[in-house]
Amino acid sequence: MKHSLLDILCCPVCKGDLEVTIAAEEKGEILEGELFCARCHTHYPIHDGIPDLLPREPERDTEA
Ligand SMILES: [Zn+2]
């Protein structure tokens, strides 16, 4: 995901601002890391450049 996306994205739960922690970055794109909402204390992982902004769900056994 691009850095500019951070201006657009907000927490799907409370619509608060998200803080980003970058673990891996390439060509200005965030590949691995984490988004964190300080308002409702929810973490959202970033994998393969795609932010997972789905509200937390119960663990599932099946993987896509
Ligand atoms: Zn939130």
PDB file of the backbone (N, CA, C, O) and the ligand in Angstrom, with CONECT records:
HET     ZN  A 101       1
ATOM      1  N   MET A   1       0.845  -1.187   0.000  1.00  0.00           N
ATOM      2  CA  MET A   1       0.000   0.000   0.000  1.00  0.00           C
ATOM      3  C   MET A   1       0.888   1.247   0.000  1.00  0.00           C
ATOM      4  O   MET A   1       1.998   1.240   0.531  1.00  0.00           O
ATOM      5  N   LYS A   2       0.382   2.285  -0.592  1.00  0.00           N
ATOM      6  CA  LYS A   2       1.145   3.521  -0.657  1.00  0.00           C
ATOM      7  C   LYS A   2       0.968   4.343   0.621  1.00  0.00           C
ATOM      8  O   LYS A   2      -0.034   4.229   1.327  1.00  0.00           O
ATOM      9  N   HIS A   3       1.975   5.174   0.890  1.00  0.00           N
ATOM     10  CA  HIS A   3       1.900   6.036   2.066  1.00  0.00           C
ATOM     11  C   HIS A   3       0.678   6.948   2.005  1.00  0.00           C
ATOM     12  O   HIS A   3       0.051   7.237   3.024  1.00  0.00           O
ATOM     13  N   SER A   4       0.355   7.393   0.802  1.00  0.00           N
ATOM     14  CA  SER A   4      -0.754   8.343   0.649  1.00  0.00           C
ATOM     15  C   SER A   4      -2.076   7.728   1.068  1.00  0.00           C
ATOM     16  O   SER A   4      -3.027   8.439   1.396  1.00  0.00           O
ATOM     17  N   LEU A   5      -2.132   6.406   1.055  1.00  0.00           N
ATOM     18  CA  LEU A   5      -3.352   5.725   1.461  1.00  0.00           C
ATOM     19  C   LEU A   5      -3.652   5.954   2.941  1.00  0.00           C
ATOM     20  O   LEU A   5      -4.798   5.869   3.383  1.00  0.00           O
ATOM     21  N   LEU A   6      -2.599   6.243   3.685  1.00  0.00           N
ATOM     22  CA  LEU A   6      -2.778   6.463   5.123  1.00  0.00           C
ATOM     23  C   LEU A   6      -3.671   7.674   5.397  1.00  0.00           C
ATOM     24  O   LEU A   6      -4.360   7.736   6.415  1.00  0.00           O
ATOM     25  N   ASP A   7      -3.647   8.639   4.466  1.00  0.00           N
ATOM     26  CA  ASP A   7      -4.483   9.827   4.653  1.00  0.00           C
ATOM     27  C   ASP A   7      -5.958   9.492   4.468  1.00  0.00           C
ATOM     28  O   ASP A   7      -6.837  10.161   5.012  1.00  0.00           O
ATOM     29  N   ILE A   8      -6.209   8.452   3.697  1.00  0.00           N
ATOM     30  CA  ILE A   8      -7.587   8.083   3.360  1.00  0.00           C
ATOM     31  C   ILE A   8      -8.148   7.084   4.358  1.00  0.00           C
ATOM     32  O   ILE A   8      -9.314   7.151   4.747  1.00  0.00           O
ATOM     33  N   LEU A   9      -7.284   6.151   4.764  1.00  0.00           N
ATOM     34  CA  LEU A   9      -7.745   5.077   5.630  1.00  0.00           C
ATOM     35  C   LEU A   9      -8.079   5.568   7.035  1.00  0.00           C
ATOM     36  O   LEU A   9      -7.407   6.444   7.581  1.00  0.00           O
ATOM     37  N   CYS A  10      -9.100   5.003   7.590  1.00  0.00           N
ATOM     38  CA  CYS A  10      -9.387   5.240   8.999  1.00  0.00           C
ATOM     39  C   CYS A  10      -9.886   3.934   9.598  1.00  0.00           C
ATOM     40  O   CYS A  10     -10.196   2.985   8.878  1.00  0.00           O
ATOM     41  N   CYS A  11      -9.957   3.899  10.892  1.00  0.00           N
ATOM     42  CA  CYS A  11     -10.374   2.694  11.585  1.00  0.00           C
ATOM     43  C   CYS A  11     -11.814   2.352  11.209  1.00  0.00           C
ATOM     44  O   CYS A  11     -12.701   3.196  11.334  1.00  0.00           O
ATOM     45  N   PRO A  12     -12.058   1.109  10.745  1.00  0.00           N
ATOM     46  CA  PRO A  12     -13.413   0.707  10.356  1.00  0.00           C
ATOM     47  C   PRO A  12     -14.354   0.577  11.556  1.00  0.00           C
ATOM     48  O   PRO A  12     -15.575   0.543  11.404  1.00  0.00           O
ATOM     49  N   VAL A  13     -13.780   0.508  12.714  1.00  0.00           N
ATOM     50  CA  VAL A  13     -14.592   0.323  13.918  1.00  0.00           C
ATOM     51  C   VAL A  13     -15.080   1.663  14.466  1.00  0.00           C
ATOM     52  O   VAL A  13     -16.270   1.850  14.719  1.00  0.00           O
ATOM     53  N   CYS A  14     -14.127   2.602  14.647  1.00  0.00           N
ATOM     54  CA  CYS A  14     -14.481   3.860  15.300  1.00  0.00           C
ATOM     55  C   CYS A  14     -14.214   5.075  14.419  1.00  0.00           C
ATOM     56  O   CYS A  14     -14.462   6.207  14.835  1.00  0.00           O
ATOM     57  N   LYS A  15     -13.710   4.850  13.202  1.00  0.00           N
ATOM     58  CA  LYS A  15     -13.380   5.923  12.254  1.00  0.00           C
ATOM     59  C   LYS A  15     -12.253   6.820  12.744  1.00  0.00           C
ATOM     60  O   LYS A  15     -12.094   7.945  12.268  1.00  0.00           O
ATOM     61  N   GLY A  16     -11.480   6.324  13.689  1.00  0.00           N
ATOM     62  CA  GLY A  16     -10.351   7.100  14.188  1.00  0.00           C
ATOM     63  C   GLY A  16      -9.162   7.030  13.245  1.00  0.00           C
ATOM     64  O   GLY A  16      -9.150   6.230  12.309  1.00  0.00           O
ATOM     65  N   ASP A  17      -8.168   7.863  13.490  1.00  0.00           N
ATOM     66  CA  ASP A  17      -6.955   7.856  12.683  1.00  0.00           C
ATOM     67  C   ASP A  17      -6.118   6.623  12.993  1.00  0.00           C
ATOM     68  O   ASP A  17      -6.116   6.116  14.115  1.00  0.00           O
ATOM     69  N   LEU A  18      -5.409   6.154  11.976  1.00  0.00           N
ATOM     70  CA  LEU A  18      -4.564   4.983  12.147  1.00  0.00           C
ATOM     71  C   LEU A  18      -3.090   5.378  12.171  1.00  0.00           C
ATOM     72  O   LEU A  18      -2.647   6.210  11.380  1.00  0.00           O
ATOM     73  N   GLU A  19      -2.343   4.776  13.083  1.00  0.00           N
ATOM     74  CA  GLU A  19      -0.895   4.945  13.111  1.00  0.00           C
ATOM     75  C   GLU A  19      -0.291   3.738  12.425  1.00  0.00           C
ATOM     76  O   GLU A  19      -0.779   2.618  12.580  1.00  0.00           O
ATOM     77  N   VAL A  20       0.777   3.966  11.661  1.00  0.00           N
ATOM     78  CA  VAL A  20       1.386   2.861  10.933  1.00  0.00           C
ATOM     79  C   VAL A  20       2.752   2.518  11.515  1.00  0.00           C
ATOM     80  O   VAL A  20       3.533   3.401  11.871  1.00  0.00           O
ATOM     81  N   THR A  21       3.022   1.233  11.604  1.00  0.00           N
ATOM     82  CA  THR A  21       4.344   0.728  11.940  1.00  0.00           C
ATOM     83  C   THR A  21       4.829  -0.072  10.745  1.00  0.00           C
ATOM     84  O   THR A  21       4.193  -1.049  10.349  1.00  0.00           O
ATOM     85  N   ILE A  22       5.952   0.338  10.169  1.00  0.00           N
ATOM     86  CA  ILE A  22       6.425  -0.285   8.937  1.00  0.00           C
ATOM     87  C   ILE A  22       7.509  -1.305   9.245  1.00  0.00           C
ATOM     88  O   ILE A  22       8.511  -0.988   9.886  1.00  0.00           O
ATOM     89  N   ALA A  23       7.299  -2.536   8.780  1.00  0.00           N
ATOM     90  CA  ALA A  23       8.293  -3.595   8.972  1.00  0.00           C
ATOM     91  C   ALA A  23       9.102  -3.801   7.697  1.00  0.00           C
ATOM     92  O   ALA A  23      10.287  -4.127   7.758  1.00  0.00           O
ATOM     93  N   ALA A  24       8.471  -3.615   6.554  1.00  0.00           N
ATOM     94  CA  ALA A  24       9.164  -3.760   5.278  1.00  0.00           C
ATOM     95  C   ALA A  24       8.560  -2.789   4.277  1.00  0.00           C
ATOM     96  O   ALA A  24       7.344  -2.609   4.203  1.00  0.00           O
ATOM     97  N   GLU A  25       9.443  -2.173   3.514  1.00  0.00           N
ATOM     98  CA  GLU A  25       9.005  -1.137   2.592  1.00  0.00           C
ATOM     99  C   GLU A  25       9.829  -1.225   1.316  1.00  0.00           C
ATOM    100  O   GLU A  25      11.026  -1.507   1.370  1.00  0.00           O
ATOM    101  N   GLU A  26       9.204  -0.989   0.174  1.00  0.00           N
ATOM    102  CA  GLU A  26       9.940  -1.035  -1.084  1.00  0.00           C
ATOM    103  C   GLU A  26       9.341  -0.057  -2.067  1.00  0.00           C
ATOM    104  O   GLU A  26       8.128  -0.043  -2.280  1.00  0.00           O
ATOM    105  N   LYS A  27      10.183   0.760  -2.666  1.00  0.00           N
ATOM    106  CA  LYS A  27       9.755   1.729  -3.684  1.00  0.00           C
ATOM    107  C   LYS A  27       8.587   2.587  -3.204  1.00  0.00           C
ATOM    108  O   LYS A  27       7.649   2.854  -3.955  1.00  0.00           O
ATOM    109  N   GLY A  28       8.655   3.012  -1.949  1.00  0.00           N
ATOM    110  CA  GLY A  28       7.630   3.909  -1.427  1.00  0.00           C
ATOM    111  C   GLY A  28       6.336   3.229  -1.048  1.00  0.00           C
ATOM    112  O   GLY A  28       5.363   3.881  -0.671  1.00  0.00           O
ATOM    113  N   GLU A  29       6.332   1.904  -1.151  1.00  0.00           N
ATOM    114  CA  GLU A  29       5.131   1.174  -0.770  1.00  0.00           C
ATOM    115  C   GLU A  29       5.391   0.340   0.489  1.00  0.00           C
ATOM    116  O   GLU A  29       6.441  -0.284   0.640  1.00  0.00           O
ATOM    117  N   ILE A  30       4.414   0.351   1.372  1.00  0.00           N
ATOM    118  CA  ILE A  30       4.532  -0.427   2.600  1.00  0.00           C
ATOM    119  C   ILE A  30       4.110  -1.861   2.302  1.00  0.00           C
ATOM    120  O   ILE A  30       2.972  -2.117   1.910  1.00  0.00           O
ATOM    121  N   LEU A  31       5.046  -2.795   2.494  1.00  0.00           N
ATOM    122  CA  LEU A  31       4.757  -4.196   2.180  1.00  0.00           C
ATOM    123  C   LEU A  31       4.292  -4.968   3.415  1.00  0.00           C
ATOM    124  O   LEU A  31       3.324  -5.727   3.374  1.00  0.00           O
ATOM    125  N   GLU A  32       5.016  -4.746   4.510  1.00  0.00           N
ATOM    126  CA  GLU A  32       4.685  -5.463   5.734  1.00  0.00           C
ATOM    127  C   GLU A  32       4.675  -4.477   6.891  1.00  0.00           C
ATOM    128  O   GLU A  32       5.515  -3.581   6.971  1.00  0.00           O
ATOM    129  N   GLY A  33       3.727  -4.654   7.768  1.00  0.00           N
ATOM    130  CA  GLY A  33       3.680  -3.778   8.921  1.00  0.00           C
ATOM    131  C   GLY A  33       2.365  -3.909   9.644  1.00  0.00           C
ATOM    132  O   GLY A  33       1.713  -4.953   9.633  1.00  0.00           O
ATOM    133  N   GLU A  34       2.004  -2.824  10.264  1.00  0.00           N
ATOM    134  CA  GLU A  34       0.809  -2.885  11.083  1.00  0.00           C
ATOM    135  C   GLU A  34       0.189  -1.498  11.199  1.00  0.00           C
ATOM    136  O   GLU A  34       0.888  -0.492  11.316  1.00  0.00           O
ATOM    137  N   LEU A  35      -1.117  -1.471  11.164  1.00  0.00           N
ATOM    138  CA  LEU A  35      -1.848  -0.241  11.444  1.00  0.00           C
ATOM    139  C   LEU A  35      -2.439  -0.365  12.841  1.00  0.00           C
ATOM    140  O   LEU A  35      -2.881  -1.437  13.254  1.00  0.00           O
ATOM    141  N   PHE A  36      -2.438   0.739  13.549  1.00  0.00           N
ATOM    142  CA  PHE A  36      -2.933   0.704  14.920  1.00  0.00           C
ATOM    143  C   PHE A  36      -3.861   1.881  15.170  1.00  0.00           C
ATOM    144  O   PHE A  36      -3.523   3.027  14.875  1.00  0.00           O
ATOM    145  N   CYS A  37      -5.021   1.591  15.711  1.00  0.00           N
ATOM    146  CA  CYS A  37      -5.953   2.633  16.086  1.00  0.00           C
ATOM    147  C   CYS A  37      -5.789   2.920  17.576  1.00  0.00           C
ATOM    148  O   CYS A  37      -6.072   2.071  18.422  1.00  0.00           O
ATOM    149  N   ALA A  38      -5.333   4.119  17.875  1.00  0.00           N
ATOM    150  CA  ALA A  38      -5.085   4.486  19.276  1.00  0.00           C
ATOM    151  C   ALA A  38      -6.399   4.743  20.006  1.00  0.00           C
ATOM    152  O   ALA A  38      -6.442   4.772  21.236  1.00  0.00           O
ATOM    153  N   ARG A  39      -7.463   4.929  19.242  1.00  0.00           N
ATOM    154  CA  ARG A  39      -8.736   5.276  19.853  1.00  0.00           C
ATOM    155  C   ARG A  39      -9.428   4.042  20.439  1.00  0.00           C
ATOM    156  O   ARG A  39      -9.935   4.084  21.561  1.00  0.00           O
ATOM    157  N   CYS A  40      -9.447   2.945  19.677  1.00  0.00           N
ATOM    158  CA  CYS A  40     -10.106   1.734  20.182  1.00  0.00           C
ATOM    159  C   CYS A  40      -9.106   0.594  20.369  1.00  0.00           C
ATOM    160  O   CYS A  40      -9.483  -0.550  20.623  1.00  0.00           O
ATOM    161  N   HIS A  41      -7.804   0.937  20.236  1.00  0.00           N
ATOM    162  CA  HIS A  41      -6.730  -0.027  20.525  1.00  0.00           C
ATOM    163  C   HIS A  41      -6.868  -1.305  19.713  1.00  0.00           C
ATOM    164  O   HIS A  41      -6.775  -2.408  20.251  1.00  0.00           O
ATOM    165  N   THR A  42      -7.091  -1.146  18.418  1.00  0.00           N
ATOM    166  CA  THR A  42      -7.190  -2.295  17.531  1.00  0.00           C
ATOM    167  C   THR A  42      -6.022  -2.286  16.551  1.00  0.00           C
ATOM    168  O   THR A  42      -5.671  -1.248  15.991  1.00  0.00           O
ATOM    169  N   HIS A  43      -5.429  -3.460  16.356  1.00  0.00           N
ATOM    170  CA  HIS A  43      -4.327  -3.618  15.417  1.00  0.00           C
ATOM    171  C   HIS A  43      -4.839  -4.232  14.120  1.00  0.00           C
ATOM    172  O   HIS A  43      -5.682  -5.129  14.129  1.00  0.00           O
ATOM    173  N   TYR A  44      -4.310  -3.727  12.999  1.00  0.00           N
ATOM    174  CA  TYR A  44      -4.646  -4.285  11.692  1.00  0.00           C
ATOM    175  C   TYR A  44      -3.342  -4.600  10.967  1.00  0.00           C
ATOM    176  O   TYR A  44      -2.524  -3.707  10.749  1.00  0.00           O
ATOM    177  N   PRO A  45      -3.144  -5.850  10.597  1.00  0.00           N
ATOM    178  CA  PRO A  45      -1.884  -6.212   9.930  1.00  0.00           C
ATOM    179  C   PRO A  45      -1.842  -5.761   8.477  1.00  0.00           C
ATOM    180  O   PRO A  45      -2.877  -5.625   7.824  1.00  0.00           O
ATOM    181  N   ILE A  46      -0.629  -5.533   7.980  1.00  0.00           N
ATOM    182  CA  ILE A  46      -0.399  -5.288   6.551  1.00  0.00           C
ATOM    183  C   ILE A  46       0.457  -6.433   6.045  1.00  0.00           C
ATOM    184  O   ILE A  46       1.569  -6.640   6.530  1.00  0.00           O
ATOM    185  N   HIS A  47      -0.053  -7.184   5.065  1.00  0.00           N
ATOM    186  CA  HIS A  47       0.692  -8.299   4.495  1.00  0.00           C
ATOM    187  C   HIS A  47       0.709  -8.179   2.982  1.00  0.00           C
ATOM    188  O   HIS A  47      -0.316  -7.923   2.351  1.00  0.00           O
ATOM    189  N   ASP A  48       1.912  -8.372   2.401  1.00  0.00           N
ATOM    190  CA  ASP A  48       2.066  -8.309   0.948  1.00  0.00           C
ATOM    191  C   ASP A  48       1.506  -7.000   0.386  1.00  0.00           C
ATOM    192  O   ASP A  48       0.972  -6.965  -0.723  1.00  0.00           O
ATOM    193  N   GLY A  49       1.638  -5.937   1.162  1.00  0.00           N
ATOM    194  CA  GLY A  49       1.220  -4.629   0.680  1.00  0.00           C
ATOM    195  C   GLY A  49      -0.264  -4.361   0.811  1.00  0.00           C
ATOM    196  O   GLY A  49      -0.752  -3.324   0.362  1.00  0.00           O
ATOM    197  N   ILE A  50      -0.990  -5.295   1.427  1.00  0.00           N
ATOM    198  CA  ILE A  50      -2.438  -5.138   1.536  1.00  0.00           C
ATOM    199  C   ILE A  50      -2.836  -4.996   3.005  1.00  0.00           C
ATOM    200  O   ILE A  50      -2.601  -5.903   3.803  1.00  0.00           O
ATOM    201  N   PRO A  51      -3.436  -3.862   3.360  1.00  0.00           N
ATOM    202  CA  PRO A  51      -3.884  -3.693   4.742  1.00  0.00           C
ATOM    203  C   PRO A  51      -5.151  -4.496   5.015  1.00  0.00           C
ATOM    204  O   PRO A  51      -6.113  -4.436   4.250  1.00  0.00           O
ATOM    205  N   ASP A  52      -5.139  -5.237   6.097  1.00  0.00           N
ATOM    206  CA  ASP A  52      -6.293  -6.040   6.488  1.00  0.00           C
ATOM    207  C   ASP A  52      -7.116  -5.237   7.492  1.00  0.00           C
ATOM    208  O   ASP A  52      -6.872  -5.274   8.698  1.00  0.00           O
ATOM    209  N   LEU A  53      -8.095  -4.513   6.958  1.00  0.00           N
ATOM    210  CA  LEU A  53      -8.883  -3.623   7.797  1.00  0.00           C
ATOM    211  C   LEU A  53     -10.215  -4.229   8.214  1.00  0.00           C
ATOM    212  O   LEU A  53     -11.141  -3.517   8.602  1.00  0.00           O
ATOM    213  N   LEU A  54     -10.296  -5.548   8.128  1.00  0.00           N
ATOM    214  CA  LEU A  54     -11.523  -6.190   8.568  1.00  0.00           C
ATOM    215  C   LEU A  54     -11.603  -6.126  10.086  1.00  0.00           C
ATOM    216  O   LEU A  54     -10.610  -6.357  10.776  1.00  0.00           O
ATOM    217  N   PRO A  55     -12.770  -5.816  10.598  1.00  0.00           N
ATOM    218  CA  PRO A  55     -12.926  -5.862  12.057  1.00  0.00           C
ATOM    219  C   PRO A  55     -12.582  -7.254  12.552  1.00  0.00           C
ATOM    220  O   PRO A  55     -12.805  -8.250  11.864  1.00  0.00           O
ATOM    221  N   ARG A  56     -12.044  -7.304  13.740  1.00  0.00           N
ATOM    222  CA  ARG A  56     -11.621  -8.592  14.289  1.00  0.00           C
ATOM    223  C   ARG A  56     -12.772  -9.578  14.325  1.00  0.00           C
ATOM    224  O   ARG A  56     -13.880  -9.262  14.759  1.00  0.00           O
ATOM    225  N   GLU A  57     -12.475 -10.784  13.856  1.00  0.00           N
ATOM    226  CA  GLU A  57     -13.462 -11.849  13.872  1.00  0.00           C
ATOM    227  C   GLU A  57     -12.901 -13.013  14.668  1.00  0.00           C
ATOM    228  O   GLU A  57     -11.693 -13.102  14.888  1.00  0.00           O
ATOM    229  N   PRO A  58     -13.775 -13.897  15.093  1.00  0.00           N
ATOM    230  CA  PRO A  58     -13.277 -15.107  15.770  1.00  0.00           C
ATOM    231  C   PRO A  58     -12.356 -15.891  14.852  1.00  0.00           C
ATOM    232  O   PRO A  58     -12.541 -15.880  13.635  1.00  0.00           O
ATOM    233  N   GLU A  59     -11.373 -16.568  15.416  1.00  0.00           N
ATOM    234  CA  GLU A  59     -10.423 -17.337  14.630  1.00  0.00           C
ATOM    235  C   GLU A  59     -11.137 -18.393  13.798  1.00  0.00           C
ATOM    236  O   GLU A  59     -12.055 -19.073  14.257  1.00  0.00           O
ATOM    237  N   ARG A  60     -10.677 -18.501  12.555  1.00  0.00           N
ATOM    238  CA  ARG A  60     -11.253 -19.531  11.700  1.00  0.00           C
ATOM    239  C   ARG A  60     -10.171 -20.534  11.326  1.00  0.00           C
ATOM    240  O   ARG A  60      -8.993 -20.190  11.234  1.00  0.00           O
ATOM    241  N   ASP A  61     -10.585 -21.778  11.112  1.00  0.00           N
ATOM    242  CA  ASP A  61      -9.619 -22.814  10.801  1.00  0.00           C
ATOM    243  C   ASP A  61      -9.264 -22.838   9.328  1.00  0.00           C
ATOM    244  O   ASP A  61      -8.157 -23.225   8.953  1.00  0.00           O
ATOM    245  N   THR A  62     -10.206 -22.423   8.491  1.00  0.00           N
ATOM    246  CA  THR A  62      -9.982 -22.507   7.052  1.00  0.00           C
ATOM    247  C   THR A  62      -9.154 -21.324   6.583  1.00  0.00           C
ATOM    248  O   THR A  62      -9.331 -20.194   7.038  1.00  0.00           O
ATOM    249  N   GLU A  63      -8.241 -21.614   5.658  1.00  0.00           N
ATOM    250  CA  GLU A  63      -7.431 -20.560   5.061  1.00  0.00           C
ATOM    251  C   GLU A  63      -7.743 -20.488   3.589  1.00  0.00           C
ATOM    252  O   GLU A  63      -7.941 -21.515   2.940  1.00  0.00           O
ATOM    253  N   ALA A  64      -7.789 -19.295   3.057  1.00  0.00           N
ATOM    254  CA  ALA A  64      -8.103 -19.101   1.633  1.00  0.00           C
ATOM    255  C   ALA A  64      -6.941 -19.580   0.780  1.00  0.00           C
ATOM    256  O   ALA A  64      -7.003 -19.505  -0.447  1.00  0.00           O
TER     257      ALA A  64
HETATM  258 ZN    ZN A 101     -10.636   2.486  16.117  1.00  0.00          ZN2+
END
